[in-house]
Amino acid sequence: MSTGDPALVELIRCEISNHGPVSFAWFMEQVLYHPEHGYYSSDRATIGRRGDYFTNVSVGPVFGELLAAQFAEIWERIGKIDNFLIVEQGAHHGEFARDVLESLQQRFPELFSALRYQIVEPFSALQDRQAQMLQHFRDRVDWQGSLEEIEPFFGVHFSNELLDSMPVHLLVSTGAGWQEKCVSLDGDEFAFVRQPIAEPKLKELAANAPRLPPGHEIEVSLAALDWTEKVAAKLQRGFVLVVDYGFSRDDFYDPQLKTGTLQARARHRRLASPFDNVGNADITVHVNWTNLAEHAGQCGLQVVAFTDQHHFLTGIISKSPALLEKADPKRKRELQALLHPEMLGRTFQVLALTKDVDPAVSLAGFKFARNLRAALGL
Ligand SMILES: C[S@@+](CC[C@H](N)C(=O)[O-])C[C@H]1O[C@@H](n2cnc3c(N)ncnc32)[C@H](O)[C@@H]1O
């Protein structure tokens, strides 16, 4: 028997019994985002020490404080406009928004009085949590259910670990081409089956993917490409800052990653299969930064900088050393977790995209960044 949330398992099983194998992207969408039973949408996801996994945000408020300083610099660089919007997507329980707004209120009151903070949140259970967390900032924050619903804006779109939780298609190399790994049933159990690729966009991407040895697996995130198009359409002037874990294209297709980057996690442990504990575990993939950056360029965004989190946060601190003034032992431990190359410092990367921003503008976070084209293999 496949384990997990019984109602969720049953509805996926029914779909497969009635209509045949489903794409892994559809399966992942149900597992994480089914409106009633999904891991995130039902608010079952728990992040942090007592939860399923850590994020930068769950380390403590220092991540939000450092990003607040970066947002303030963006505001200055695009002309201290009075309709500056910070759009956050994937805000979970609103901790990052709270940390940013508290820090801006204390350290950058001029920006604080000029800005609005908008959270893109499709799920009411999470919107309720965020509203509770952000009670003190009710006059600054509003919500939209999707990117399509937000107004064109000036400012910054921010996300931390949004793209790694978007549904992906799984492809497996035949040596001469690619097949899709879909989800079927073996008795009552979920099982992978290989099928010819049906989706036209996926076919096109597969045709352009490098030849890899038979059996090599990769993930393709059509959702991430679609997201890029939507953000590009809404941003009028400003930055998109994407924080996540991933690889450049060359590393993504490294033969050592033969089994791809897909992971299921619960209680800080990696599960043997994405079919274990369905709906009670997270499913993630690494971001293909090169594909994302290339697509962003095709959608009218400029790809301006890319670096790892260690260098990004070090750059911000170097411009705002006052941020470390009240570094008590707890804060020092938080900073170390974010910065240390063997903790989160190298695991995470930051991509900056812009629209209608003078190319000479450079941000503190990218002061120590390597050459963009070399880092992304563009
Ligand atoms: C891995 S969690 C990261 C949460 C938080 N940013 C943090 O760092 O702690 C991913 C979050 O992205 C959200 N998410 C995924 N797709 C989304 C979408 N299209 N719009 C808004 N949120 C989305 C999920 O509901 C979940 O809260």
The ligand as an SDF file (V2000), in Angstrom:
LIG
                    3D

 27 29  0  0  0  0  0  0  0  0999 V2000
    9.7890   25.4310    0.5670 C   0  0  0  0  0  0  0  0  0  0  0  0
    8.4880   26.4680    1.1050 S   0  0  0  0  0  0  0  0  0  0  0  0
    9.3780   27.9470    1.4930 C   0  0  0  0  0  0  0  0  0  0  0  0
    8.6690   28.8160    2.4870 C   0  0  0  0  0  0  0  0  0  0  0  0
    9.3810   30.1050    2.8890 C   0  0  0  0  0  0  0  0  0  0  0  0
    9.6800   30.9490    1.7540 N   0  0  0  0  0  0  0  0  0  0  0  0
   10.6570   29.8230    3.6380 C   0  0  0  0  0  0  0  0  0  0  0  0
   11.7230   30.0360    3.0760 O   0  0  0  0  0  0  0  0  0  0  0  0
   10.5830   29.3730    4.7910 O   0  0  0  0  0  0  0  0  0  0  0  0
    7.6990   26.8160   -0.4200 C   0  0  0  0  0  0  0  0  0  0  0  0
    6.4810   27.6990   -0.3070 C   0  0  0  0  0  0  0  0  0  0  0  0
    6.0970   28.1260   -1.6230 O   0  0  0  0  0  0  0  0  0  0  0  0
    4.6870   28.1190   -1.7090 C   0  0  0  0  0  0  0  0  0  0  0  0
    4.2880   28.1160   -3.1200 N   0  0  0  0  0  0  0  0  0  0  0  0
    4.5210   27.1800   -4.0620 C   0  0  0  0  0  0  0  0  0  0  0  0
    4.0010   27.5550   -5.2480 N   0  0  0  0  0  0  0  0  0  0  0  0
    3.4450   28.7820   -5.0530 C   0  0  0  0  0  0  0  0  0  0  0  0
    2.7930   29.7110   -5.9060 C   0  0  0  0  0  0  0  0  0  0  0  0
    2.5880   29.4440   -7.2010 N   0  0  0  0  0  0  0  0  0  0  0  0
    2.3870   30.8810   -5.3820 N   0  0  0  0  0  0  0  0  0  0  0  0
    2.6110   31.1720   -4.0820 C   0  0  0  0  0  0  0  0  0  0  0  0
    3.2170   30.3210   -3.2220 N   0  0  0  0  0  0  0  0  0  0  0  0
    3.6340   29.1480   -3.7070 C   0  0  0  0  0  0  0  0  0  0  0  0
    4.2910   26.9070   -0.9060 C   0  0  0  0  0  0  0  0  0  0  0  0
    2.9170   26.9410   -0.5250 O   0  0  0  0  0  0  0  0  0  0  0  0
    5.2400   27.0180    0.2750 C   0  0  0  0  0  0  0  0  0  0  0  0
    4.6870   27.8280    1.2900 O   0  0  0  0  0  0  0  0  0  0  0  0
  1  2  1  0
  2  3  1  0
  2 10  1  0
  3  4  1  0
  4  5  1  0
  5  6  1  0
  5  7  1  0
  7  8  2  0
  7  9  1  0
 10 11  1  0
 11 12  1  0
 11 26  1  0
 12 13  1  0
 13 14  1  0
 13 24  1  0
 14 15  1  0
 14 23  1  0
 15 16  2  0
 16 17  1  0
 17 18  1  0
 17 23  2  0
 18 19  1  0
 18 20  2  0
 20 21  1  0
 21 22  2  0
 22 23  1  0
 24 25  1  0
 24 26  1  0
 26 27  1  0
M  CHG  2   2   1   9  -1
M  END
$$$$
